[in-house]
């Protein structure tokens, strides 16, 4: 049994979440602020992962290493067992993270000045990375009802036609909304993109974090037979709290797309994962399943605490259970407060750091993102601070 109740002191550990509050939020002193913002967990990584990294550390030579077939088998077995997705070893290209994978995808398959489509609100690198590469980012707004998002397929197709879209970047499951896209929705997207010769990147980093029995459908599985050109990126880092280890991969069935991605990697001097990342990834996918099942139950319980408490105590605030992720998308539009007023209350009165919705584009205005991947006592403290922030 993993210990999900232990409070681990992460301050002064070079933690972005805990040690960069002054820089991120502009506060004079972050020592009394509870961070529930960036998406990593306050739980220890699974014991098999820690053991595997220690075993590698015990060997005192840290020379060049490579991704062995055992590592690839761990990935392939996980995808097949969990999602019915048969992935061949040669489809895999390892990266240091999903965001670097997005950067490689954009650079490989588009040119400066090309138009790239995203559906907003969405994870910030979806628009910042292409923009930094001098691509034009076209935002197609998701439809929203009480915090639940859906795709307007007519508008989606129209945006592709009107803007001569080259690439589409998909978030599946959706961050920050926590939506698990259905097989039907994914297939519609794939058919539209295939028809209009748009290459799709599917960010599926949150795929393993499905709640209340919901099932993740990989875009690669949903789109079979559509002819869509697809690159999928997955990682153990969100699932097993390994963001600092930096391990991810792109899975590409199409040999031409794969060859072009490999060329891009060589052009940038990218090599394989470091020895510790490879050990962590393999152990996570081989032995992390039981830990993950325990984690899901903890996340669901933490979310229910927030959902049952905050809306009852703060008029005008709504919180729904997402399909996936350990992130709550809190709707405060009913309070009548602006984002600036809400963030000021949270940081200066509640001493609580959440993410403002506009970080995910203007379409996120009126929302906050709260990370509940922490011991229940920490989440309870966050709830108390949230309520205090809204008291007059």
N, C-alpha and C positions, 0 to 999 in steps of 0.2 A: 504493500500500500504506500503510495506517495504521500508526502506531507504537504497538504495544501492550506494548512492553518498557520504555519510558521511565518512570522514576520521577519524578513531578511533585510538588514540595513544596507541599502544600496548607495547611500550618499558617499561621496569621495571615492567612487569606484570608476570614474570616467563614464558614468551613466548619463546619456543624453537626457533621459526622462527626469532624473533626479538632480543632476548637477548643472544643467544648462537653463534653468528657469529664468535667471536674470537676463541672459542673452535672448531667449525666445520671447519672453513676455514683457521685458522692459521693466521689471520690478527691481527695487533697490536691494532687496534681500529675499532670497527664495527659500531660506532655511525653515520658515514656518508655513510654507505652502505645500499642500498635498498634491502631487502630480498624478493626474488620471487622464493623460492626454495621448502621447505617442504610443503606437501599437507594439509594445513589448510587454511581457508579463512580469509580475513580481514573485513568480514561483521559480524554484530551482528546476533546472532541466532534468529530464528523466535520468534515473540512476544508470541505466545501460549506456547512455550517451556519455555521461561523466566518466564512467569506467573505461570506455573505449578511448577517450581522449587521454586519460591517465596512462593507459597501457602504451599508447603511442609516445607519450612524453617519456616514459621509462626507457625507451630506446634512445640513446643519447646522440644519434646521428640524424640530422634534419636536412638531408640532401634532397635533390630533385625527386619528385614523386609523380605518379600518374594515377588516373582513375581506372581502377582494375575492373574486371568483369563482375566481381563480387559486389562492388558498389552499384554498378548498373543493374545487376540482378535484383538488388534490394529495391531500387526504384521501380523496376518493371513489375515485380511481384506485388508491391503496394498498389500500383495503379490497376492491375488486373483484379486483385482480391477485393479492393474497395469500390472500384468504379466500372469493372468489366471492360477496361481499356487495355488492349494488347499493344504494348509499346516495345518496339525492337531496340536493341542496344545502339545500333548506328543512327537512330533518330535523335539521340541525346547529345546535346552540347552544353557543357557545364559553364556556369557564370558565377560571379560573386554576389549576385542579387537579382531580383526581378527588375529593379530600376535600371541597372546596367544592361539587362536584357532588352528593355524597352528602348534604351538609347541605341543599342546595336541594331535592333529591328528598324527603327526610324532611319538611321543612317544608311543601312543596307538597301532598303527598298524605296527610298524617296530621295529627291533632290531639293536643294534650297529653293524656297518659293512654292513647293508643292503643298497641297491642302490635305490635312489629316483630320479625321472625324473622331470625336469623343461624345459620350452621352453624359450630360451634367445633371446634378453634382457628381463629382468623382474625385478619386485620389489625386492630389496635386501634381505629381510627376507626369500624369497623363497629358497635362497641358504645358508644364514648365519645361520638360525635357525636349519635346519637339520645337517649342519656341526658341530655346537656346541654340537649337540646330538650324534656326532661321527657316523653319517651316511654319505655315499658317495653320493655326488650330481652329477648326470649326466646331462649335458646340451645338449639339442637338439636345434640347431639353427633354429630360424624362418627364412623363406625366406623374403627378403626385397627388395622392388623396390620403389625408391623415397619416403622412409619413411613409406610405407605401408607394413604391415607384413601379412604373411600367413603361414600355417602349411604345411610342407613337410610330408605328411602322410606315404609315404614309409620309409623315414628316421626315422620318429617317431616310427613306428612299429618295425623297425630294431633295434633301440636303446633299446627298451623294451626287445627284444629277446636276443641281445648280452650281455646285462648287468643284466639280471634276475631282472628286475625292480619290486619293491614291491608297490610303491606309485607314483602317479603323482599329482603335484600341478598345477592347472589351474588358470589363471588370466582372469576373464570374467566380464566386459570388460578388455581389456589389458592395463596394466600400465607398461611402460610409453608410449606405442605406440598409445593408444586411440582407439584401434580396437574393434568394437562390433562383436564378432564372430557370424557367421550365424548359423541358425538351422542345416543346412547340415554339417557344419564343426564340431559343437558340437556333433552331432550324430555320425559322423565318429570317433571322439576321443572316445566317449563312447563305441562304438562297438569294437574298437581295445582293449580298456582297459578291457572290459567285457570278451572278448575272451581269453585274456592273464592273467586274474585274478589279475588285477592291481586296487587297490582302489584309487579313485579320490577325491581330495579336490578341491572344486570350491570357490575361493575367488571372491565374487560378491559385494564388498563394493562400487564400482563405478556404480552399476547398475542403480541407479536413475538419474544419470547425463548424460542422452542421449541428443545429440545435433541434431538440424535441422530435427526433426521428426523421427530420428532413433529409433528403438525398441530394448529393451533388451530382450534376450531369456535366461531364466534361464537354466542352465545345467540340472536341474531336470526335466524340461518340455521337453527339446530337446531329452533327453535320455530315455524317457518313453518306456518301452518294450524291452530295450536292455539288461537288467539284470545287468547293471554296478553297482558296489558298490560305493556309493556316499555320501559325506558329503559336504554340502554347508554352507558357512559362509556369513552372511549379517550384516549390521549395519546402524544405522541412523547417525553415526558420520561424515562420509564424506559428506553426503547429506545435513545435517543441521548444519554443523560446530560445532560439539560437541566432538571433539577428546579428549579434556581434561576431559570430563565427563566419558569417558570409558564405553561404552555400545555396546555389539555385541551379536550375537548368532550363534550357529550351528544348522542347520536343517538337520535331518537325518531320513529318512523314514525306513530304514532297522533296525529292532529291535535288532538284534545281534550287529551291529555296535554301535547303540545307548547305549546299555548296557555296552559295553566295554569303550566307552567315559565317561559314568557316573562313572564307576569304577575308571578310571584315575582321574576324578575330585575329587572324594572322597579320593583317595590316596594322593592327594596334598592338601587336606583341602580347596578346592575351594568352595565358597558359592555363593549365588545369587548376583545380582547387588546391589549396595548400594541404599538407598532410593531415592536419588536425580537422579541417573542414570535411575532408573525405571520410575520415574515421567517424566523425559525428553524424554525417548524413547516413552512412551505412548502418550504424547502430540504431539511429532513430527509426528508419524504415524497417529494419529487421526486428527490433525488439520494443518499439515505442507504443504499439497498439494498446496494451492494457493501461498504460499511463494516460493516453489520450482519452480513453473511455471515462476514466475517473475525472479528468479535467473537464470534460463536457458537462458532467453532472454538477461540478462546482460552478462553472460559468452560468448554467441555467439557474441555479439557486441564487447566485449573486444578482442576476438580472431580475429575477422575481422580487428580490428585496427592493431594488430601485423602483421597479414598476408599481409595486404595492404601496410604496411610501411617498415618493416625491410628488406625484400628481395629487394625492390626497392632501398634502401639506402645502403645496404651492399652486394656487388657482391660476389657470391659464397654461399650465404645463402638461404636455402629453408625452408618454413614453410607451412604445410598443415592443413586444418581443420580436427580435429579428429572426430570420431563417438561419442565419449563419454569422460567424465572427464573434469576438468577445467585446464588441463595440456597440454601445447604445447611441441611437440618433434621436436626441431629445428635442422636441418641438416646443418652443416657448413663445410662439407667435401670439397666443392668447393672452399673454401678460401685457401686451402693448408696449413693452420695453424695446429699445433699440439694441443692436448688438454691442455697441459701445457701452451702454448702460449695464447690460448683463455681464460683460466681461469685467467691468470695473467692480461690480458687486461681488462677483465670484473671487477675483484676485485680492481685493482689498478688504472686503468684509468677511467673506466665507473662507478666504485663504485656500482656494481650490483652483487648480489649473485644469481646465477643459479646453477642447479645441473649438474655436468659433466656426460656424458653418460656412462663412465666406471663404475660408481656407480651401474649400472644395468647389469653389467658383461662386458667383453671385447667386446661383440657383440654390445654394445652401443657406442663404440668409434666413434667420429665424430659427435655426437649429444649432445644437451643440453636440459634439461627439464625446462620449464618456467611455473610458476603458475600464472594464470591471474584472480584468484578469489579475486579481490580487486576493489575498486572504479576505474572508468575509468581514473580519474586524476592520480592515482597511476600507472596504466598500461601505460599511456602516458609517465610518468616520466621514467618508466622502458624501454620503447622503445627508448626514447631519450638517456638514459645512454648506452643502447646496441649499438646504432649507434656511439656514441662518443667513445666507447671502440675500435671500429674497424677503426676509422679514423687515418690516419698516419700524 
